[in-house]
Amino acid sequence: MKLPIYYVDAFTENLFSGNPAAVIFSDLNDGPLMQNIAAENNLSETAFIRKDKQKYYIRWFSPSCEIDLCGHATLASAFVFFNHIDETENVFEVESTKNGTLKINKRDDYLYLDFPTDNFKENHDYDIVEKALGEKPVELYKGRDDILAIFDNEGDITNLDPDFDSFKDIPVRGLIASAPGNDCDFVSRCFFPSTGVNEDPVTGSAHTTLTPYWSKRLSKKTLVANQLSKRGGILYCEDHGNRIFIGGKAVQYMKGEITIS
């Protein structure tokens, strides 16, 4: 079996920054094999897209498990679709198991994810979050997959030094730490050791939680976000009520082929 594979840096216009994802368009729908491929790729996510009866279906795998929703790998998949599958299209639509239909719209050189808005509630697990992040947040919320920890300023986020062993005490996918930005609306860092990724470079799905929070707090529907990982990434976020649009650019690093005997 031979499978075409693309490596794409998402939420960036420069190679070696943003968040790298592997993208595979094929008929493959074998969970254990997909997991082995994702582990071998050893990127934060590998996206598998298959076409069945004129619809595209997407699944995402981290090196250690299947993921319910992944923004950057979906953006990378749309980049591959628009550049290698159908250059005439401006919309890429995929079906996901737990989040329904997802759309990615092309606006000039930018790609915008159209994702469901996260619903989050106040959380009071301050002690375990402080133990994991090394600092106590000023606000705490629990969303669909993650806990959102709010801090006072950008410096607080930059200086976080997580104790990843302590994350085993947190019964969620991971932690999103965020604060107002110095040169943008808000900044964040995202930690997901349960998926095999201690710190994710740029996390599209986290912005389905971050965008409604900061939209309400700043009274703005359009926001610019900066994820302060080592690689870094810029996201353009729009609050449309029950949908969040998350925009960015992407760059292809590699096109290759997997051979499985």
C-alpha positions in Angstrom: 0.0 0.0 0.0 1.3 3.4 -1.0 -0.2 6.6 0.6 0.6 10.2 -0.4 1.5 12.3 2.6 2.0 16.1 3.0 3.7 17.9 5.9 2.3 21.4 6.3 3.1 24.2 8.8 -0.2 25.7 9.8 -1.0 29.2 11.2 2.1 30.7 9.7 3.5 32.0 6.4 7.1 31.0 7.2 8.5 27.5 7.3 9.8 26.1 10.6 7.1 28.0 12.6 3.5 27.6 13.3 2.2 24.0 14.0 3.3 21.2 11.7 0.7 18.5 10.7 0.8 15.5 8.4 -2.1 15.2 6.0 -3.1 12.0 4.2 -5.9 11.9 1.6 -6.7 8.2 0.9 -9.4 5.5 1.4 -7.8 4.4 4.7 -10.2 4.0 7.6 -8.3 1.5 9.8 -8.0 3.0 13.3 -5.0 0.9 14.6 -3.1 1.5 11.4 -3.8 5.2 11.4 -2.6 5.3 15.0 0.6 3.6 14.0 1.2 6.0 11.2 0.6 9.0 13.5 3.0 7.6 16.0 5.6 7.1 13.3 5.1 10.6 12.1 5.5 11.9 15.7 3.9 15.2 15.0 1.2 16.7 17.3 -1.4 15.5 14.8 -1.9 13.6 11.6 -5.1 14.1 9.7 -6.6 11.4 7.5 -9.2 12.4 4.9 -11.2 10.0 2.9 -13.9 10.6 0.3 -17.1 8.5 0.3 -20.2 9.3 -1.9 -19.0 12.9 -2.7 -18.4 13.7 1.0 -15.1 14.0 2.8 -14.6 12.5 6.2 -11.8 13.5 8.6 -10.1 11.8 11.6 -7.2 13.2 13.6 -4.5 11.3 15.5 -1.9 12.4 17.9 1.2 10.1 18.5 -0.7 8.4 21.3 -4.5 8.6 20.6 -7.3 9.8 18.4 -8.4 13.4 18.9 -12.0 14.6 18.8 -11.2 18.0 17.1 -8.0 19.5 15.8 -7.8 23.0 14.2 -4.3 23.2 12.8 -4.4 19.8 11.1 -7.8 20.7 9.6 -6.3 24.0 8.3 -3.4 22.0 6.9 -5.8 19.5 5.3 -7.7 22.4 3.6 -4.3 23.8 2.3 -3.6 20.4 0.7 -7.1 20.3 -0.7 -7.0 23.8 -2.3 -3.5 23.3 -3.7 -3.4 19.7 -4.7 -7.0 18.2 -4.9 -9.2 20.9 -6.3 -7.7 24.3 -7.1 -11.1 25.7 -8.3 -12.8 25.4 -4.9 -13.0 28.1 -2.2 -14.7 26.0 0.4 -13.6 22.6 1.8 -16.2 20.7 3.8 -15.5 17.7 6.0 -17.5 15.5 8.2 -16.3 14.6 11.7 -17.6 12.1 14.2 -18.2 14.2 17.2 -18.3 17.8 15.8 -20.4 17.3 12.7 -19.8 19.2 9.5 -16.7 21.5 9.5 -16.1 24.1 6.8 -12.8 25.8 5.8 -13.2 28.9 3.7 -10.4 30.4 1.5 -10.1 34.2 1.6 -7.2 35.2 -0.7 -4.1 33.7 1.0 -5.9 33.0 4.3 -7.9 29.9 5.4 -10.7 30.2 7.9 -11.9 27.3 10.0 -15.6 27.4 10.7 -15.9 25.5 14.0 -18.6 25.1 16.7 -18.2 27.5 19.7 -17.2 25.8 22.9 -19.5 26.2 25.9 -17.5 26.6 29.1 -18.4 27.1 32.8 -16.5 28.3 35.8 -14.2 25.8 37.4 -12.8 25.8 40.9 -9.9 23.3 40.7 -7.4 26.1 41.4 -5.1 24.0 43.5 -4.4 21.2 40.9 -4.1 23.8 38.1 -1.6 25.9 40.1 0.4 22.7 40.9 0.5 21.9 37.1 1.3 25.4 35.9 3.4 26.6 38.8 1.2 29.8 39.1 -2.3 30.4 40.3 -4.7 31.8 37.6 -7.1 34.6 38.4 -10.0 32.9 36.6 -10.7 29.3 35.7 -13.1 27.6 33.3 -13.9 24.1 32.1 -14.7 23.7 28.4 -15.5 20.8 26.1 -12.0 19.3 26.2 -9.8 21.5 28.3 -9.5 23.8 31.3 -9.0 27.5 30.5 -6.7 29.4 33.0 -6.7 33.2 32.8 -3.8 35.2 34.0 -3.2 39.0 34.4 -0.6 39.7 31.7 1.5 38.3 28.8 4.5 38.0 31.0 2.7 35.5 33.2 2.1 33.3 30.2 5.6 33.5 28.9 7.1 32.6 32.3 5.0 29.5 33.0 7.1 26.5 33.7 4.6 23.5 33.9 5.2 20.4 35.9 3.9 17.8 33.4 3.9 15.0 35.9 1.1 16.9 37.8 -1.1 16.8 34.7 -2.1 13.3 35.5 -4.3 14.7 38.3 -6.3 16.8 35.8 -9.2 14.8 34.2 -9.3 16.7 30.9 -7.3 16.7 27.6 -5.1 19.6 28.8 -4.7 23.2 30.0 -5.0 26.4 28.0 -3.3 29.4 29.7 -4.2 32.9 28.4 -3.9 36.6 29.2 -4.2 40.0 27.4 -1.6 40.5 24.8 0.9 43.4 24.5 0.7 43.6 20.7 -2.5 41.6 20.1 -5.8 41.0 21.7 -4.8 37.9 23.7 -2.0 35.4 24.0 -2.0 31.8 25.0 0.0 28.6 25.6 -1.5 25.1 25.4 -0.4 22.0 27.2 -1.6 18.5 26.3 0.7 15.8 27.8 -2.2 13.3 27.9 -2.0 13.2 24.1 1.8 12.8 23.9 2.3 16.6 23.3 3.6 18.5 26.3 3.2 21.9 24.6 1.3 22.3 21.3 2.9 24.9 19.0 -0.5 26.4 17.8 -3.9 25.1 18.7 -6.8 25.9 16.6 -9.4 24.0 18.6 -8.4 25.9 21.8 -9.5 29.1 20.1 -13.1 27.9 20.1 -12.8 28.4 23.9 -10.5 31.4 23.9 -12.4 33.5 21.3 -15.8 33.6 23.0 -14.1 34.4 26.3 -12.0 37.3 25.0 -14.8 38.5 22.7 -17.1 39.0 25.7 -14.4 40.4 27.9 -13.0 42.9 25.3 -16.4 43.6 23.6 -14.9 42.7 20.2 -16.1 40.2 17.6 -12.9 40.2 15.6 -9.6 39.5 17.5 -6.0 38.8 16.8 -4.3 36.1 18.9 -0.7 35.0 19.4 0.2 31.6 20.7 3.5 32.0 22.6 5.1 28.6 21.9 8.7 28.3 20.8 7.5 28.1 17.1 4.7 30.6 17.6 1.7 31.3 15.5 -0.8 34.1 14.7 -4.6 33.4 14.5 -7.3 35.7 13.3 -10.5 34.9 15.3 -14.1 35.9 14.7 -17.0 35.4 17.1 -20.2 34.5 15.1 -22.3 33.3 18.1 -22.5 29.5 17.9 -19.7 29.4 15.4 -16.1 30.6 15.6 -14.0 31.4 12.6 -10.3 30.9 13.1 -8.0 32.2 10.3 -4.4 31.8 9.3 -2.0 30.9 6.6 -0.1 27.7 5.9 3.1 26.6 4.2 4.0 23.2 2.6 7.2 21.7 3.9 7.1 18.3 2.2 5.2 16.0 -0.1 6.1 12.3 0.0 4.8 8.7 0.0 4.3 6.1 2.7 4.9 2.5 1.8 3.2 -0.1 3.9 3.8 -3.8 3.1 
